[in-house]
Amino acid sequence: MTHDILLERRGAIGLATLNRPLALNALTLPMIRAYWRRLDAWEHDPEVKAVVLRGAGERAFCAGGDIRAIHDAGKAGDRLTRDFFREEYALNHRIHAMAKPHVALIDGITMGGGVGLSVHGSHRIATERTLFAMPETGIGLFPDVGGGYFLPRCPGETGMYLALTGARLKAADALHCGVATHAVAGAEIAALIEALAGADYGRNAHGAVNRVLAGFTVAAGEAPIAPHRATIDRCFAAGSVEAILDALTADGSAGDHSEWARQQRAVILTKSPTSLKITHRQLRAAAFMSLAEDLTMEYRLTQACIAGHDFYEGVRAIVIEKDNAPKWRPATLGEVDDAAVERHFAPPKDGDLQIG
């Protein structure tokens, strides 16, 4: 058992704590395996009525997968680049398929792998400290952990906006976009856990969780993203990344939100051109897929990215050297040809991910 994730029974709940606060609770393969095993046990334990997942400390729920370890493994040709994604995605689907309530306390930074641990469950609880994002296009990847599945199901074109820009959401925006289901004051998290542990679940565990949450829910305020929804829904509905940029250029020349449109266009142009193109195709395709089908596609994408250039360059620039000046290859959208995009969606040589 790894000490990086703490697993305990507390009253009627199974309580899991991601326990790497100095690393912002970044997810490792041993943590994935430990949580999978315990989730399976809790699902079949009649005394456990719900599962609650939290992060240690006050800075993060989970800032993502241990991307530095994956970077190093890819450089060394280590199988972690296969095992991590296979088992992480299987865990994401396991959470999605749970019959019992899965309550994720997304209190603090919630990105990448942390999104996969939360958004597929029944209840996602934001606080005033929540900072939610899918920033993968900025490190030469794409919004994985089921991003292709849940992002197109966000209202309007907010999912495509989040995927391409890596925009960061606080509680009100997380609720607006549907990635959070409730808002609770951070100071009340401990009391909420105790209330869930001591609740009478009767024959309707989901109803019981909802009743407990009703006693803790607070108003998150107006979502800052809301005034920009018309621009988002119009511009990000375009049929290609280039067309989205053109639409933002047009909006940036006139209208009440022109400065905002110009800012989003500038942000997108800092991302990996290859990542932008595969992300656009990923989200459009997965809008019609099951989560299992999407995760199979995303596993293919991970292996292609690991075999390419931009992932290593993005991690170097953002995580290792932190110069924030990645040199993407190809450097522009126009240089990313259709064949290069298509290769990312081909089955990997070690075989497809199998869910279920």
VOGU-3710 file (C-alpha; in Angstrom, 3 decimals, decimal comma):
1> mthdillerr> 0,000/0,000/0,000  1,355/3,395/-0,961  1,260/6,235/1,556  0,596/8,599/-1,350  -3,095/7,725/-1,120  -4,856/7,118/2,197  -7,870/4,820/2,160  -10,211/4,376/5,117  -13,738/3,581/6,171  -15,462/6,405/7,991
11> gaiglatlnr> -18,991/5,594/8,999  -21,022/4,939/5,875  -18,409/6,197/3,430  -15,167/5,067/1,914  -12,812/8,036/2,243  -9,793/8,376/-0,070  -7,177/11,106/0,357  -4,628/11,897/-2,342  -1,609/12,429/-0,096  1,135/14,222/-2,025
21> plalnaltlp> 0,479/17,829/-0,999  4,003/19,031/-1,830  3,490/17,722/-5,376  -0,044/19,171/-5,518  -1,313/15,602/-5,143  -0,088/14,660/-8,617  -1,212/11,185/-9,573  1,231/8,262/-9,802  0,725/4,722/-11,078  0,816/3,174/-7,559
31> miraywrrld> -1,913/5,634/-6,496  -4,031/4,649/-9,492  -3,644/0,961/-8,689  -4,388/1,400/-4,995  -7,530/3,441/-5,644  -8,759/0,974/-8,264  -8,479/-1,945/-5,848  -10,203/-0,115/-3,017  -12,963/1,266/-5,224  -13,731/-2,261/-6,330
41> awehdpevka> -13,899/-3,418/-2,706  -16,065/-0,486/-1,646  -18,432/-0,998/-4,569  -19,120/-4,540/-3,333  -19,227/-3,709/0,399  -22,865/-3,214/1,509  -21,692/-1,155/4,500  -20,135/1,462/2,218  -22,877/3,691/0,832  -20,774/6,318/-0,942
51> vvlrgagera> -17,158/7,138/-1,788  -15,559/10,506/-1,033  -12,281/11,545/-2,690  -10,253/14,546/-1,508  -6,755/15,977/-1,766  -4,424/16,599/1,170  -3,587/20,201/1,996  -5,387/23,335/0,877  -3,638/24,007/-2,441  -4,833/21,194/-4,675
61> fcaggdirai> -7,285/18,398/-5,158  -5,034/16,922/-7,854  -2,939/18,952/-10,284  -2,773/16,094/-12,794  -0,730/13,041/-13,572  2,952/12,950/-12,692  3,871/14,362/-16,085  7,587/14,634/-15,297  7,724/10,892/-14,604  5,974/10,171/-17,906
71> hdagkagdrl> 8,354/12,526/-19,722  11,368/10,755/-18,247  9,911/7,322/-18,993  9,301/8,300/-22,608  12,876/9,461/-22,973  14,095/6,157/-21,540  11,687/3,948/-23,480  10,126/2,716/-20,244  6,743/0,973/-20,271  5,322/3,507/-17,797
81> trdffreeya> 4,219/5,512/-20,844  1,863/2,633/-21,664  0,920/1,353/-18,236  0,133/4,751/-16,732  -2,380/5,762/-19,388  -3,943/2,309/-19,703  -4,567/2,055/-15,974  -5,494/5,710/-15,461  -8,127/5,520/-18,187  -9,477/2,261/-16,805
91> lnhrihamak> -9,852/3,999/-13,427  -11,623/6,945/-15,050  -14,128/4,528/-16,585  -14,475/2,652/-13,285  -15,543/5,890/-11,585  -17,968/6,626/-14,433  -19,573/3,194/-14,119  -19,989/3,218/-10,319  -23,509/2,601/-9,044  -22,711/4,219/-5,703
101> phvalidgit> -22,217/7,975/-5,333  -18,678/9,154/-6,002  -18,139/12,538/-4,338  -15,013/14,417/-5,431  -14,061/17,428/-3,320  -12,353/19,550/-5,979  -11,029/22,005/-3,406  -7,998/23,713/-4,963  -6,137/23,045/-8,206  -7,896/20,417/-10,316
111> mgggvglsvh> -6,253/19,755/-13,660  -5,598/16,904/-16,067  -5,563/13,646/-14,139  -7,417/15,311/-11,282  -10,229/16,108/-13,686  -10,376/12,442/-14,677  -10,742/11,431/-11,021  -13,624/13,833/-10,472  -15,653/14,749/-13,506  -16,808/11,206/-14,292
121> gshriatert> -18,298/10,722/-10,819  -21,774/11,649/-9,637  -20,905/14,660/-7,447  -18,140/17,269/-7,924  -17,904/19,805/-5,131  -16,192/23,130/-5,853  -15,039/25,691/-3,267  -13,699/29,242/-3,394  -10,239/27,672/-3,847  -11,163/25,607/-6,916
131> lfampetgig> -9,040/26,191/-10,011  -10,123/23,831/-12,783  -8,390/23,477/-16,162  -7,406/21,154/-18,977  -4,087/22,762/-20,025  -2,689/19,929/-22,131  -2,427/21,733/-25,483  0,234/23,872/-23,806  2,499/20,874/-23,184  2,103/19,069/-26,496
141> lfpdvgggyf> -0,724/16,780/-25,439  -4,522/16,994/-25,663  -7,345/17,028/-23,069  -7,324/13,366/-22,085  -8,775/11,379/-19,134  -12,085/11,387/-21,002  -11,856/15,012/-22,087  -13,141/14,037/-25,497  -16,264/12,685/-23,806  -17,148/15,324/-21,218
151> lprcpgetgm> -16,000/18,510/-22,942  -18,404/18,238/-25,914  -21,175/17,690/-23,369  -20,498/21,026/-21,668  -23,036/23,718/-22,645  -22,675/25,220/-26,090  -19,074/25,353/-27,259  -17,562/25,893/-23,816  -15,874/22,493/-24,021  -13,986/23,349/-27,204
161> ylaltgarlk> -13,053/26,703/-25,678  -11,654/25,025/-22,557  -9,817/22,408/-24,609  -8,031/24,762/-26,991  -7,225/27,606/-24,591  -6,632/25,688/-21,347  -8,739/28,378/-19,623  -8,843/28,225/-15,831  -12,212/28,107/-14,105  -13,123/29,044/-10,560
171> aadalhcgva> -16,223/27,731/-8,798  -18,881/29,807/-10,561  -17,514/28,989/-14,011  -17,056/25,320/-13,092  -20,746/25,182/-12,192  -21,717/27,069/-15,346  -19,779/24,612/-17,512  -21,143/21,568/-15,679  -17,795/20,278/-14,431  -18,886/20,962/-10,848
181> thavagaeia> -22,288/20,020/-9,457  -22,251/21,945/-6,147  -20,357/24,745/-4,382  -19,441/24,514/-0,692  -17,328/26,814/1,481  -13,815/25,435/1,908  -14,050/25,853/5,671  -17,007/23,434/5,679  -15,313/20,539/3,885  -14,439/18,651/7,091
191> aliealagad> -17,993/19,045/8,380  -19,370/17,883/5,046  -17,284/14,711/5,194  -18,555/13,959/8,693  -22,137/14,607/7,613  -21,751/12,191/4,706  -20,155/9,612/6,991  -23,050/9,819/9,457  -25,964/10,139/7,029  -28,912/7,760/6,826
201> ygrnahgavn> -28,669/6,448/3,280  -31,776/4,290/3,293  -32,503/2,816/-0,116  -31,415/5,822/-2,142  -27,764/6,657/-1,636  -27,699/9,354/-4,326  -30,716/11,034/-2,788  -29,064/10,929/0,630  -25,908/12,595/-0,702  -28,035/15,271/-2,353
211> rvlagftvaa> -29,862/15,949/0,930  -26,591/16,301/2,832  -25,163/18,615/0,191  -28,291/20,765/0,289  -27,346/21,718/3,840  -23,877/22,894/2,790  -24,363/24,384/-0,655  -23,535/28,071/-1,097  -24,078/30,468/-3,988  -20,957/30,764/-6,146
221> geapiaphra> -21,983/34,042/-7,750  -22,275/34,960/-11,408  -19,997/33,037/-13,740  -17,395/35,331/-15,362  -17,611/33,186/-18,504  -21,346/33,860/-18,940  -21,082/37,260/-20,671  -18,775/35,669/-23,282  -20,985/32,698/-24,097  -22,340/34,139/-27,339
231> tidrcfaags> -18,796/34,733/-28,580  -17,685/31,277/-27,454  -20,644/29,495/-29,012  -20,253/31,360/-32,287  -16,480/31,249/-32,706  -15,646/27,835/-31,296  -18,307/26,084/-33,355  -16,140/26,517/-36,445  -15,041/23,462/-38,375  -11,287/23,823/-37,892
241> veaildalta> -8,795/25,499/-35,590  -7,945/27,947/-38,350  -11,615/28,829/-38,763  -11,931/29,367/-35,007  -8,986/31,772/-35,131  -10,555/33,588/-38,078  -13,831/33,912/-36,180  -12,009/35,294/-33,140  -10,202/37,760/-35,395  -13,531/38,958/-36,770
251> dgsagdhsew> -15,002/39,268/-33,281  -11,843/41,002/-32,141  -12,411/43,771/-34,653  -15,831/44,843/-33,406  -18,375/44,321/-30,669  -18,563/44,568/-26,925  -16,248/41,592/-26,342  -13,579/42,376/-28,933  -10,684/42,568/-26,469  -11,659/39,239/-24,932
261> arqqravilt> -11,774/37,614/-28,380  -8,329/38,995/-29,223  -6,968/37,616/-25,955  -8,320/34,113/-26,627  -6,851/34,104/-30,113  -3,456/35,108/-28,718  -3,614/32,346/-26,114  -4,443/29,679/-28,684  -1,495/30,714/-30,842  0,902/29,892/-27,976
271> ksptslkith> -0,192/26,230/-27,938  1,251/23,299/-29,845  -0,176/23,460/-33,384  -0,257/19,674/-33,584  -2,035/19,424/-30,246  -4,614/21,989/-31,337  -5,437/20,063/-34,489  -5,739/16,650/-32,859  -7,771/18,157/-30,009  -10,291/19,718/-32,377
281> rqlraaafms> -10,768/16,413/-34,179  -10,869/14,487/-30,880  -13,718/16,550/-29,439  -15,768/16,558/-32,622  -15,448/12,775/-32,960  -16,028/11,896/-29,307  -19,247/13,906/-29,109  -20,869/10,786/-30,548  -18,876/8,183/-28,591  -19,306/6,377/-25,309
291> laedltmeyr> -16,699/7,098/-22,663  -15,102/3,702/-23,322  -14,822/4,456/-27,039  -13,378/7,886/-26,329  -10,783/6,521/-23,897  -9,716/3,958/-26,489  -9,186/6,792/-28,953  -7,346/8,855/-26,340  -4,963/6,002/-25,573  -4,030/5,985/-29,260
301> ltqaciaghd> -3,396/9,721/-29,067  -1,156/9,403/-26,002  1,084/6,871/-27,650  1,418/8,997/-30,770  2,246/12,084/-28,698  4,821/10,151/-26,663  6,452/9,109/-29,931  6,556/12,688/-31,199  8,374/15,924/-30,395  6,011/18,468/-28,858
311> fyegvraivi> 5,231/16,613/-25,615  8,899/16,587/-24,581  9,392/20,177/-25,681  6,280/21,318/-23,821  7,276/19,601/-20,591  10,793/21,012/-20,917  9,527/24,560/-21,371  6,663/24,535/-18,852  7,652/21,985/-16,190  11,426/21,440/-16,224
321> ekdnapkwrp> 13,211/24,603/-17,336  10,110/26,807/-16,961  11,184/29,288/-19,610  7,629/29,204/-21,016  9,028/29,379/-24,527  8,406/26,020/-26,221  9,684/25,555/-29,740  6,922/23,559/-31,371  7,638/21,356/-34,366  5,857/22,026/-36,699
331> atlgevddaa> 5,740/25,643/-35,576  2,514/26,709/-37,291  -0,928/25,272/-37,951  -0,345/25,494/-41,690  2,610/23,125/-41,408  0,570/20,393/-39,654  -0,715/18,297/-42,533  -3,740/16,022/-42,506  -1,603/12,886/-42,658  0,238/13,879/-39,471
341> verhfappkd> -3,064/14,370/-37,683  -4,398/11,083/-39,004  -1,387/9,157/-37,673  -2,341/10,129/-34,120  -5,628/8,253/-34,433  -4,152/4,977/-35,687  -3,978/1,913/-33,385  -0,656/1,768/-31,483  1,760/-1,069/-32,095  1,184/-2,491/-28,597
351> gdlqig> -2,561/-2,747/-29,209  -5,622/-0,772/-28,263  -6,837/-0,032/-24,764  -9,448/-2,525/-23,620  -12,139/-1,203/-21,256  -14,300/-3,679/-19,382
//
